[in-house]
Amino acid sequence: MASTLQAPTPIHLDGTTLEGGGQLLRVALSLASLTKKPIHITKIRGKRSGGGGLKAQHLTCVQWLGQASDATISGAELKSKEITFIPSKFVEQCNGVLSVREVRIKQSTPGSVSLVLQAILPYIIFSGVETPIRVRIDGGTNVSNSPSIDYVIQVLVPMLKLIGIPHIDIQIHSRGWSQGSAAVGSVTYTILSMRERLPAFQLLDRGDVVSVKATIIAPKDTERHFREELDVMFERRQSRFFRYAGDHDDRVETTFEDSHHDKRYYLLLVATTSTGMKLGRDWLYDRGVRAGKLEKIIPTIVKKVSDDLLAEIEHGGCVDEYLRDQLIVYQALANGRSQVYGGKGKDASVEPSLHAKTAQWVAKGILGVEFDGEGGCEGVGYLPGNMNMEDMTGDKIAGVLERMRIFS
């Protein structure tokens, strides 16, 4: 990768700050690659068990964004606790890395495809490329402690569209799981770049919940039990889900998919509001699946996920806990003051999660933006496509394109 003659001093980020996990790394890499600001991260994932450091999924993000931004990198290896990432100013004049329009990112383990997407998506969205980019990622679609592909399709993508980002088309080729026997899946995302600055957005009016969708992925022989358990739950709690009385059958949609494994149980509940907001909560069951106790699994899952979603609905916020932290990068890059209402408890506003606070801290360190206690931020107004190819030779462009054609 290219080196710079006079590299500025990298911005130092302590990896144990706040959440102290992979969120800090992903947001930092995403913003650094876009803005060409060098970063130095120490104590990577320092609050995680097992010693922290880069896992395969994190290394995938480092390497892909490093190639995309033609960065000079040190420390890019498994279990590394310190990296220096210096994007090349040279690439600032050329977005040719995405001109191939087909990108392949391969993982040999079920590392979350959604977390890889989270890291690379801002770079692609703000690249200014005129044609759609197809990104195929191999890895886990349903992984513990990570957004599922179902959540991304039903919550993240519609909410990104709501704030002004072009729709992202998603095709699931096969599912990848961390539960049961580990399996690697594959997903293709078709992404359109912004053509203008992202306008500031206001998510302040949640409206009433008008419908709820339940997505069940579980062993085929559990379908009837899941549907019955959900039906009873909605019957008992419909007044908490829906403001106006009525038959909940008209407002609840349930889909079922065979997980093809007796230890894979997943449930996602997504509420849609009258103003188009999406609130989601889910659970990939990660407790022991033992003979004689199978009857308790489904009621446990339904209760937990419905409890979690009702808590999101009842505090009145426009986003759920997990979406709130994923919108922070876009608030920081938008043109003007964006506000995201996170809800209110008994006596005060709902505090951002540690993940959200971490993303805010990184955005401040790299972009200089400030987030207030009400979820507001004056963005930097990042201009997509402020690049041209005039300062790059044909050989340079060809070399970058070839490296990005297939990444594995």
PyMOL commands that set and color helices and strands:
alter all, ss='L'
color gray80, all
select helices_A, chain A and resi 22-35+49-51+56-68+89-93+96-98+113-125+149-162+220-241+248-250+294-314+321-326+328-333+354-367+394-405
alter helices_A, ss='H'
color red, helices_A
select strands_A, chain A and resi 11-14+39-42+72-74+83-86+102-105+133-139+169-174+185-191+202-203+209-218+252-258+266-273+278-284+337-340+376-378
alter strands_A, ss='S'
color yellow, strands_A
deselect
rebuild
show_as cartoon
